[in-house]
Amino acid sequence: MRKRMPRPFVFSLILVLFCLCPFVRSESQPEKDQKKYFSSTSFSALLTSGNSKDFSFSLDTDQNLSLNKHKINFRGKIIYAQSNGEKKSEIYASALEYNYQLNPRIYFLTLSSFDRNVLSGYNFRFAFSAGTGLTWLERKKVHISTEAALGWSTENNAKGLAQQMSLSASFVSSTLSTKLIYQISSSAEFILQETLFLDLRSFQGYRLNSYSSLSASINRYFALKTSIQVNYENRPVPGFKNTDLFFLSSIVLKI
């Protein structure tokens, strides 16, 4: 019987084609137009067979388009892993952000995000928010910025480890994020981002996501990257752990 292609492969193929389209066009564009668009897409994979059959891969893309005072940023992530035919991870995350520059330091933003991680207890989480961002420092080697937004969220979470039932909820939420980008050298870059998500129904439920990465360029288009992400939730879905840790080593395609 023919095996069906797993859903993560379909999603990753769509993302790869989406990321490569600008790359195909870039050769015929003037240099000044190329600067308006840039992207970074990371890939990693592991395959073993024999006594142990393991397979895992991840895809992480960051797409940016700027035009005068307008900026659009799309981020997407897939993490999938299975061991001896048993699914260990299947994570989907995406975010779309629009910025309008009010002055050199302050900008208005709208942000929508979608997350799915059944093995951590939630079938989906969707959020939409609007707010402002402030660039504290913009130098050749250092960038520091903060974003704050208020919005609306809806969630569908599993009820217990058996995941045979689900609970849905909608509520007012807020997000606070701080980002540091440090250019270590002409070929090495360090990124640190801390994001706090607050459930404003009780001011007691919150999630804290910490992301850090170190990348080193091989040439103009390729780089190697190591990243660590820690997701902490003080009130996880009942029956599930409150902390998820992701450690990835990837090859990066830059456009």
C-alpha positions in Angstrom: 0.0 0.0 0.0 1.4 3.4 -1.0 2.3 5.7 1.8 0.8 9.2 1.9 3.2 12.1 2.1 3.1 13.6 5.7 1.5 17.0 6.0 4.7 18.7 7.1 6.3 17.9 3.7 3.5 19.6 1.9 3.7 22.8 4.1 7.5 22.9 3.8 7.4 22.5 0.0 5.1 25.5 -0.2 7.3 27.5 2.0 10.5 26.6 0.0 8.8 27.6 -3.3 7.7 30.8 -1.7 11.2 31.6 -0.5 12.9 30.8 -3.8 10.6 32.9 -6.1 12.4 36.2 -5.2 15.7 34.5 -5.7 14.8 33.6 -9.3 13.9 37.2 -10.0 16.7 38.9 -8.3 19.3 38.5 -11.0 17.4 40.9 -13.4 16.5 43.5 -10.8 18.6 46.7 -10.3 20.7 46.8 -7.2 18.6 49.5 -5.5 15.5 47.3 -5.9 17.2 44.3 -4.3 17.6 46.2 -1.1 13.9 46.5 -0.6 13.5 42.7 -0.2 15.6 40.3 1.9 14.9 36.9 3.4 16.5 34.1 5.4 15.4 30.5 5.3 16.9 27.7 7.5 16.8 24.0 6.9 17.9 21.1 9.1 17.3 17.3 8.7 18.2 14.0 10.3 17.6 10.5 9.0 18.6 7.1 10.5 17.7 3.5 9.5 18.5 0.0 10.7 18.0 -0.9 14.3 16.5 2.6 14.9 14.4 4.5 12.3 14.4 8.2 13.1 13.5 11.1 10.9 13.3 14.8 11.8 13.5 18.1 9.9 12.9 21.8 10.5 12.2 24.7 8.2 12.3 28.3 9.4 11.8 31.3 7.1 11.9 35.1 7.7 10.7 37.2 4.7 10.9 41.0 4.6 9.6 43.6 2.2 10.2 47.4 2.6 8.8 50.2 0.6 9.3 53.8 1.8 7.6 53.9 5.3 5.9 50.5 4.9 7.4 47.2 6.0 5.9 43.7 5.8 7.5 40.8 7.7 6.4 37.1 7.4 7.8 34.4 9.6 7.0 30.7 9.3 8.3 27.6 11.1 7.8 23.8 10.9 9.4 21.2 13.2 8.6 17.6 12.6 10.2 14.4 14.2 9.3 10.7 14.4 11.1 7.7 15.9 10.3 4.1 14.9 7.1 5.2 13.3 5.9 7.2 16.3 5.4 10.9 16.0 7.5 12.9 18.5 7.0 16.5 17.2 4.7 18.3 14.8 4.9 22.0 15.3 3.6 24.8 13.0 4.1 28.5 13.7 3.6 31.6 11.5 3.3 35.4 12.0 2.6 38.3 9.7 3.5 41.8 10.8 3.0 45.2 9.1 4.9 48.3 10.2 4.4 51.9 9.3 7.3 54.2 10.2 6.0 57.3 12.0 9.5 58.8 12.5 13.1 57.4 12.5 12.5 55.7 15.9 8.8 55.0 16.3 6.5 52.9 14.1 2.9 51.6 14.2 2.4 47.9 13.9 -0.2 45.2 13.4 0.5 41.6 14.0 -1.3 38.3 13.4 0.0 34.9 14.4 -1.0 31.2 14.2 0.5 28.3 16.2 -0.3 24.6 16.3 1.4 22.0 18.6 -1.0 19.1 19.5 1.7 17.3 21.4 2.0 20.3 23.8 -1.8 20.4 24.3 -3.1 23.0 21.9 -4.8 22.4 18.5 -4.4 26.0 17.5 -3.7 29.5 18.8 -4.6 32.6 16.8 -3.9 36.2 17.8 -4.3 39.6 16.3 -3.0 42.8 17.8 -2.0 46.4 17.1 0.5 48.7 18.8 3.7 50.6 18.5 7.4 49.8 18.2 10.4 51.8 19.4 14.0 51.5 18.0 16.2 52.3 21.0 19.6 51.9 19.2 20.4 51.6 15.5 24.1 51.4 14.7 26.3 49.6 12.2 26.8 46.7 14.6 24.0 46.9 17.1 20.2 47.1 16.8 17.8 47.2 19.8 14.1 47.6 19.6 10.9 47.0 21.6 7.3 46.3 20.5 4.1 46.5 22.5 0.7 45.5 21.3 -2.9 45.0 22.5 -5.3 42.6 20.8 -7.6 39.6 20.7 -6.7 35.9 20.9 -8.6 32.6 20.4 -7.4 29.2 21.4 -8.5 25.6 21.0 -6.8 23.3 23.6 -6.9 19.6 24.3 -8.7 18.5 27.4 -6.3 16.1 29.2 -3.6 13.8 27.8 -6.1 11.6 25.9 -6.9 14.6 23.7 -10.4 13.2 23.0 -12.0 16.5 23.9 -11.1 20.2 23.4 -11.8 23.5 25.0 -12.1 26.8 23.1 -11.7 30.3 24.5 -11.4 33.9 23.2 -10.0 36.8 25.3 -8.1 40.1 25.2 -4.3 39.8 25.2 -1.2 41.9 25.0 2.3 41.2 23.7 5.7 42.8 24.7 8.8 41.9 22.7 12.4 43.1 22.8 15.0 42.3 20.1 18.8 42.6 20.0 20.8 42.1 16.9 24.6 42.3 17.2 27.0 42.0 14.3 30.0 40.2 15.7 32.0 40.5 12.5 31.3 40.9 8.8 30.2 37.2 8.6 28.9 36.5 12.1 25.7 37.7 13.7 24.0 37.1 17.1 20.2 37.6 17.7 18.4 37.6 21.0 14.6 38.1 21.3 12.4 37.9 24.4 8.6 37.9 23.9 6.0 38.1 26.7 2.4 37.2 26.0 -0.3 38.1 28.6 -3.8 36.8 29.0 -5.6 39.9 30.3 -8.6 38.0 31.6 -6.9 37.5 35.0 -3.4 39.1 34.6 -2.1 35.7 35.9 -1.7 33.7 32.7 1.4 34.5 30.7 3.8 32.9 28.2 7.5 33.8 27.8 9.4 32.8 24.7 13.1 33.3 24.5 15.0 32.9 21.2 18.7 33.2 20.5 20.8 32.4 17.4 24.4 32.6 16.2 25.0 32.5 12.5 28.2 32.5 10.4 28.1 33.3 6.6 29.8 30.8 4.2 29.3 33.1 1.2 26.8 35.7 -0.1 23.9 33.2 -0.1 24.6 30.5 2.5 25.3 30.5 6.2 25.4 28.1 9.2 23.2 28.8 12.2 22.7 27.4 15.7 19.6 28.5 17.5 17.9 27.8 20.9 14.3 28.6 21.7 12.7 28.2 25.1 8.9 28.5 25.4 7.6 28.8 29.0 3.9 28.9 30.0 3.0 29.4 33.6 -0.5 27.9 33.1 -0.1 25.1 30.5 -2.9 22.9 29.3 -3.7 20.5 32.1 -1.7 17.3 31.9 1.1 18.9 29.8 4.5 20.4 30.8 5.0 24.1 31.0 8.4 24.3 29.2 9.4 23.4 25.6 13.1 23.6 24.5 14.2 23.6 20.8 17.9 23.3 19.8 18.6 23.4 16.1 21.7 23.5 13.8 20.7 24.6 10.3 22.0 25.7 6.9 20.6 29.0 5.9 19.7 30.4 2.5 19.9 34.2 2.3 18.4 36.4 -0.4 
